Amino acid sequence: MARLAVPGLLAGLATTGLVAVSTGATTTAQSGSSTGASAVPSTTASAPADAVTREQGTSRGGSGRPALTPAAAAQQKAAAKAKAAKAAKAKAAKAAKAEAKKAEAKKATAKAGALPEVDLPSLEVVDTEYTRVDLNVREGADADSDLITVLKSGSKVPVTSTVRGAWQYVAYRGDGGWVRRQYLVESKPQPPAAQKPSSSGSSSSGSGGGLSGAACSAGSSVESGLTPDAIRVHRAICAQFPGVTAYGGVRADSLPEHPSGRALDAMVSSNGLGQQIANWVRANAKQLGVSEVIFAQKIWTVQRGSEGWRGMSDRGSATANHYDHVHVTVYGNAAG
């Protein structure tokens, strides 16, 4: 610090005040007294060195935090990158899930609104056959399919080569339909022969005189458990139609007739023979104690006898539809 000369006009202040001389960052007080008063510390003292260093370090970082080391900075950068990748992956998965859900909904909507595919076989006729019974023609190869028409027994039917299980595709009036193959035959069936009285002189009326009551030559085991009327029917059919050798009697069934012994089944191998038996039993119903006759998907009952043979719904098989047997229900012992 250089000493400065003090002008004379300020000499009077030497004894009462100080003259401050500033050079740089520090100020030194000089006494104007001739007696050499002690120097007084400056009112603006210098900042400690460590505080200056800290301030310089903070201002150098520029963010209010100490600067990261290279290793810490690299680690922080890697963590941020991994976090961003994870977020991107989750976002992509969410988007994919949403797209899949949208596609599934679109597929379901299309399926619900789409018309069913129709597989129409060829109508190319490969042969001609005949119906051996009144035969249903349906739109599909299914007993529950819509009915197109019913072909009379003996009808000529143009058939195709298309077969699905028990069903065959046939041509009908320029269109196609499905029929059960088992009811088609190669040659036209002959109409049932006119009913002839038996050698014992049976007739369609009377009190039962002339109807045979002798044990069946083919065996009487089926009569076990049958009611008197059912036994009477068995022996009469056996005598009148000796070609029939198989019968059904008491058996488990959802309906009460067979389990109670009030029903008999006469098994037949042809539609013509079956119809003859059905007509003959119906004609002698009173003498035999018969209440009901079923054959070839048709039924006749005493209660509605004036209506003749009535059609029945399709039950799906030859046996269920009574094409292979004549079913006879009796009262029990009405003719006894």
C-alpha positions as CSV (number, residue, x, y, z in Angstrom):
1,M,0.0,0.0,0.0
2,A,1.5,3.5,-0.9
3,R,1.2,6.3,1.4
4,L,-0.5,9.4,0.0
5,A,0.1,13.0,0.9
6,V,-2.8,14.6,2.6
7,P,-3.6,18.1,1.6
8,G,-3.4,20.8,4.2
9,L,-7.0,21.7,4.2
10,L,-7.7,18.2,5.5
11,A,-5.1,18.4,8.2
12,G,-7.7,19.3,10.8
13,L,-9.4,16.0,10.3
14,A,-6.3,14.0,11.3
15,T,-7.1,14.1,14.9
16,T,-10.8,13.2,14.6
17,G,-11.2,11.0,11.5
18,L,-9.7,8.6,9.2
19,V,-8.8,8.8,5.6
20,A,-9.6,5.7,3.7
21,V,-7.5,4.8,0.8
22,S,-8.7,1.9,-1.4
23,T,-6.5,-0.2,-3.6
24,G,-8.1,-3.2,-5.2
25,A,-10.3,-5.4,-2.9
26,T,-9.0,-4.1,0.4
27,T,-9.2,-0.8,2.1
28,T,-6.5,0.5,4.6
29,A,-7.2,3.3,7.0
30,Q,-4.4,5.8,7.6
31,S,-4.5,8.1,10.6
32,G,-4.2,11.8,9.8
33,S,-2.9,12.4,13.4
34,S,0.6,13.6,13.8
35,T,0.8,11.4,16.8
36,G,0.5,8.2,14.5
37,A,-2.9,6.6,15.5
38,S,-3.3,2.9,15.0
39,A,-4.9,1.6,11.7
40,V,-8.6,0.6,11.9
41,P,-9.7,-2.5,10.0
42,S,-11.8,-1.9,6.9
43,T,-15.5,-2.1,7.2
44,T,-15.5,-4.4,4.0
45,A,-13.3,-7.2,5.0
46,S,-12.1,-9.8,2.5
47,A,-14.2,-13.1,2.1
48,P,-12.6,-16.2,3.4
49,A,-10.7,-18.3,0.8
50,D,-12.7,-21.5,1.2
51,A,-16.0,-19.6,0.6
52,V,-14.6,-18.2,-2.6
53,T,-13.6,-21.6,-3.7
54,R,-17.0,-23.1,-3.1
55,E,-18.7,-20.2,-4.8
56,Q,-16.5,-20.7,-7.8
57,G,-17.2,-24.4,-7.9
58,T,-21.0,-23.9,-7.7
59,S,-21.0,-21.2,-10.4
60,R,-18.9,-23.5,-12.6
61,G,-21.5,-26.3,-12.5
62,G,-24.3,-23.9,-13.6
63,S,-27.2,-26.0,-12.2
64,G,-27.0,-25.7,-8.5
65,R,-25.5,-29.2,-8.1
66,P,-22.0,-30.6,-8.0
67,A,-20.8,-31.8,-11.4
68,L,-21.1,-35.7,-12.0
69,T,-18.1,-37.8,-12.5
70,P,-17.8,-39.5,-16.0
71,A,-18.7,-42.9,-14.6
72,A,-21.8,-41.5,-12.7
73,A,-22.9,-39.7,-15.8
74,A,-22.6,-42.8,-18.0
75,Q,-24.5,-44.9,-15.4
76,Q,-27.3,-42.2,-15.3
77,K,-27.5,-42.2,-19.1
78,A,-27.7,-46.0,-19.2
79,A,-30.5,-46.0,-16.6
80,A,-32.5,-43.4,-18.5
81,K,-32.0,-45.4,-21.8
82,A,-33.2,-48.6,-20.1
83,K,-36.2,-46.8,-18.7
84,A,-37.1,-45.4,-22.1
85,A,-36.8,-48.8,-23.7
86,K,-39.1,-50.4,-21.1
87,A,-41.7,-47.7,-21.6
88,A,-41.5,-48.2,-25.3
89,K,-41.9,-51.9,-25.0
90,A,-44.9,-51.6,-22.7
91,K,-46.5,-49.1,-25.1
92,A,-45.9,-51.5,-28.0
93,A,-47.4,-54.4,-26.1
94,K,-50.5,-52.3,-25.2
95,A,-50.9,-51.3,-28.8
96,A,-50.6,-54.9,-30.0
97,K,-53.2,-56.1,-27.4
98,A,-55.6,-53.4,-28.5
99,E,-55.1,-54.3,-32.2
100,A,-55.7,-58.0,-31.4
101,K,-58.8,-57.2,-29.5
102,K,-60.0,-55.0,-32.3
103,A,-59.3,-57.8,-34.9
104,E,-61.2,-60.4,-32.8
105,A,-64.2,-58.1,-32.4
106,K,-64.2,-57.5,-36.2
107,K,-63.9,-61.2,-36.9
108,A,-66.8,-62.0,-34.5
109,T,-69.0,-59.3,-36.1
110,A,-68.2,-60.6,-39.6
111,K,-69.0,-64.2,-38.5
112,A,-72.3,-63.1,-36.9
113,G,-73.4,-61.2,-40.0
114,A,-72.1,-63.6,-42.6
115,L,-74.6,-65.8,-44.4
116,P,-74.0,-69.6,-44.0
117,E,-72.2,-71.2,-46.8
118,V,-74.4,-73.4,-48.9
119,D,-72.8,-76.5,-50.4
120,L,-75.0,-77.5,-53.3
121,P,-74.1,-80.9,-54.8
122,S,-74.3,-81.5,-58.5
123,L,-77.7,-82.3,-60.0
124,E,-76.2,-84.7,-62.5
125,V,-78.5,-87.8,-62.6
126,V,-76.7,-91.1,-62.6
127,D,-79.6,-93.5,-62.1
128,T,-83.3,-93.9,-61.6
129,E,-84.8,-95.6,-58.6
130,Y,-88.2,-96.0,-56.9
131,T,-89.6,-95.2,-53.5
132,R,-90.8,-98.3,-51.6
133,V,-92.7,-96.1,-49.1
134,D,-94.1,-92.6,-49.0
135,L,-90.8,-90.8,-48.8
136,N,-89.9,-87.4,-47.4
137,V,-87.7,-85.1,-49.5
138,R,-85.8,-82.6,-47.4
139,E,-83.6,-79.5,-48.0
140,G,-80.7,-80.9,-46.1
141,A,-79.3,-84.3,-45.2
142,D,-80.9,-84.2,-41.8
143,A,-84.2,-85.4,-40.3
144,D,-84.7,-81.9,-38.8
145,S,-84.2,-80.1,-42.2
146,D,-87.1,-78.4,-43.8
147,L,-89.5,-80.7,-45.8
148,I,-89.8,-80.0,-49.5
149,T,-92.4,-82.7,-50.4
150,V,-93.5,-86.3,-49.8
151,L,-93.1,-88.7,-52.7
152,K,-95.8,-91.4,-52.9
153,S,-94.7,-95.0,-52.6
154,G,-93.7,-96.3,-56.1
155,S,-92.6,-92.9,-57.3
156,K,-89.8,-92.7,-59.9
157,V,-86.8,-90.8,-58.5
158,P,-83.8,-89.5,-60.5
159,V,-80.8,-90.0,-58.2
160,T,-77.3,-88.4,-58.2
161,S,-74.0,-89.9,-57.1
162,T,-73.9,-87.7,-54.0
163,V,-74.3,-89.6,-50.7
164,R,-74.0,-88.4,-47.2
165,G,-74.3,-91.1,-44.6
166,A,-77.9,-92.5,-44.8
167,W,-79.0,-89.7,-47.2
168,Q,-78.9,-89.5,-51.0
169,Y,-79.2,-86.4,-53.1
170,V,-82.0,-86.6,-55.8
171,A,-83.3,-84.4,-58.5
172,Y,-86.8,-83.0,-58.0
173,R,-88.5,-80.6,-60.4
174,G,-85.3,-79.0,-61.6
175,D,-84.0,-78.7,-58.1
176,G,-82.4,-81.0,-55.5
177,G,-83.3,-82.6,-52.3
178,W,-82.3,-85.3,-49.8
179,V,-84.0,-88.6,-49.1
180,R,-83.1,-91.7,-47.0
181,R,-81.3,-94.2,-49.2
182,Q,-82.9,-97.2,-47.4
183,Y,-86.3,-96.4,-48.9
184,L,-85.1,-96.5,-52.5
185,V,-85.2,-99.6,-54.6
186,E,-84.0,-100.5,-58.1
187,S,-87.3,-101.7,-59.5
188,K,-90.8,-100.4,-59.0
189,P,-92.5,-102.2,-56.1
190,Q,-95.8,-104.0,-56.8
191,P,-98.9,-102.6,-55.1
192,P,-100.2,-104.7,-52.2
193,A,-102.2,-107.7,-53.3
194,A,-105.9,-107.6,-52.6
195,Q,-106.7,-109.0,-49.1
196,K,-107.8,-112.6,-49.1
197,P,-109.6,-114.4,-46.4
198,S,-107.6,-117.1,-44.5
199,S,-108.3,-120.8,-45.0
200,S,-109.9,-120.8,-41.6
201,G,-112.5,-118.4,-43.0
202,S,-111.5,-115.3,-41.1
203,S,-113.4,-112.1,-42.0
204,S,-113.3,-108.4,-41.3
205,S,-116.4,-108.6,-39.1
206,G,-118.0,-110.8,-36.5
207,S,-117.3,-111.8,-33.0
208,G,-113.9,-113.4,-33.7
209,G,-115.1,-116.6,-35.2
210,G,-112.6,-118.0,-37.7
211,L,-109.5,-116.3,-36.2
212,S,-107.0,-118.8,-35.2
213,G,-106.1,-119.2,-31.6
214,A,-103.7,-122.0,-31.9
215,A,-100.1,-121.6,-30.7
216,C,-97.8,-120.3,-33.3
217,S,-95.7,-122.9,-35.1
218,A,-92.7,-120.5,-35.0
219,G,-92.7,-120.5,-31.2
220,S,-94.6,-118.8,-28.4
221,S,-91.8,-117.5,-26.3
222,V,-92.8,-113.9,-27.2
223,E,-96.1,-114.4,-25.4
224,S,-94.5,-114.4,-22.0
225,G,-95.9,-111.4,-20.1
226,L,-98.4,-110.5,-22.8
227,T,-102.0,-109.7,-22.0
228,P,-104.7,-112.0,-23.5
229,D,-105.5,-109.6,-26.3
230,A,-101.8,-109.4,-27.3
231,I,-101.5,-113.2,-27.3
232,R,-104.6,-113.4,-29.5
233,V,-103.1,-110.9,-32.0
234,H,-99.8,-112.9,-32.1
235,R,-101.5,-116.2,-32.8
236,A,-103.9,-114.7,-35.4
237,I,-101.1,-113.0,-37.4
238,C,-98.9,-116.1,-37.1
239,A,-101.7,-118.3,-38.7
240,Q,-102.7,-115.7,-41.3
241,F,-99.2,-114.7,-42.3
242,P,-96.9,-117.7,-41.7
243,G,-94.0,-116.0,-43.4
244,V,-93.6,-113.7,-40.4
245,T,-91.3,-115.5,-37.9
246,A,-90.0,-112.7,-35.7
247,Y,-92.0,-110.8,-33.1
248,G,-91.4,-108.3,-30.3
249,G,-93.4,-108.3,-27.1
250,V,-92.7,-107.2,-23.5
251,R,-89.7,-104.8,-23.3
252,A,-88.5,-101.6,-21.6
253,D,-89.9,-98.5,-23.3
254,S,-90.7,-94.9,-22.5
255,L,-94.4,-95.6,-23.4
256,P,-96.4,-98.0,-21.3
257,E,-97.7,-100.4,-24.0
258,H,-94.8,-102.7,-24.4
259,P,-93.7,-102.8,-20.7
260,S,-97.3,-103.6,-19.7
261,G,-97.7,-106.5,-22.2
262,R,-100.3,-104.6,-24.3
263,A,-98.3,-104.3,-27.5
264,L,-96.9,-106.7,-30.2
265,D,-94.5,-106.0,-33.0
266,A,-94.6,-108.2,-36.1
267,M,-91.3,-107.8,-38.0
268,V,-91.6,-107.6,-41.8
269,S,-89.0,-107.6,-44.6
270,S,-91.1,-105.7,-47.2
271,N,-93.4,-102.8,-47.4
272,G,-96.1,-104.8,-49.2
273,L,-96.3,-107.5,-46.6
274,G,-96.3,-105.0,-43.8
275,Q,-99.1,-103.1,-45.3
276,Q,-101.2,-106.3,-45.7
277,I,-100.7,-107.2,-42.1
278,A,-101.6,-103.6,-40.9
279,N,-104.7,-103.6,-43.0
280,W,-105.8,-107.0,-41.9
281,V,-105.3,-106.3,-38.2
282,R,-107.2,-103.0,-38.6
283,A,-110.1,-104.8,-40.3
284,N,-110.3,-107.3,-37.4
285,A,-109.6,-104.8,-34.6
286,K,-112.8,-105.5,-32.7
287,Q,-112.4,-109.3,-32.7
288,L,-108.7,-109.0,-31.6
289,G,-109.2,-106.3,-29.0
290,V,-106.9,-103.9,-30.9
291,S,-106.9,-100.2,-30.1
292,E,-104.1,-99.0,-32.4
293,V,-102.0,-100.0,-35.4
294,I,-98.8,-98.3,-36.7
295,F,-96.9,-99.0,-39.9
296,A,-94.7,-97.0,-42.3
297,Q,-95.0,-93.8,-40.4
298,K,-98.8,-93.9,-40.3
299,I,-101.1,-94.6,-37.5
300,W,-104.7,-95.8,-37.2
301,T,-106.7,-95.8,-33.9
302,V,-110.2,-97.0,-32.9
303,Q,-110.9,-93.6,-31.3
304,R,-110.3,-91.8,-34.6
305,G,-111.1,-94.6,-36.9
306,S,-113.1,-92.6,-39.3
307,E,-110.0,-90.6,-40.3
308,G,-108.3,-93.7,-41.7
309,W,-104.5,-93.8,-41.7
310,R,-102.9,-90.6,-40.4
311,G,-99.3,-89.5,-41.1
312,M,-96.7,-89.3,-38.3
313,S,-93.7,-87.1,-37.8
314,D,-90.3,-88.4,-38.9
315,R,-88.5,-90.0,-36.0
316,G,-85.2,-90.6,-37.9
317,S,-84.8,-94.3,-38.4
318,A,-86.7,-97.2,-40.1
319,T,-87.5,-98.8,-36.8
320,A,-88.6,-95.6,-35.1
321,N,-90.8,-94.9,-38.1
322,H,-92.2,-98.4,-38.1
323,Y,-91.1,-99.4,-41.6
324,D,-89.6,-102.7,-40.5
325,H,-92.4,-103.9,-38.3
326,V,-96.2,-103.6,-37.7
327,H,-96.9,-102.3,-34.2
328,V,-100.2,-103.4,-32.6
329,T,-101.6,-102.0,-29.3
330,V,-104.4,-103.8,-27.5
331,Y,-106.8,-103.0,-24.7
332,G,-105.7,-106.0,-22.6
333,N,-108.6,-108.4,-22.5
334,A,-111.4,-106.6,-24.4
335,A,-112.0,-109.5,-26.8
336,G,-112.0,-112.2,-24.2
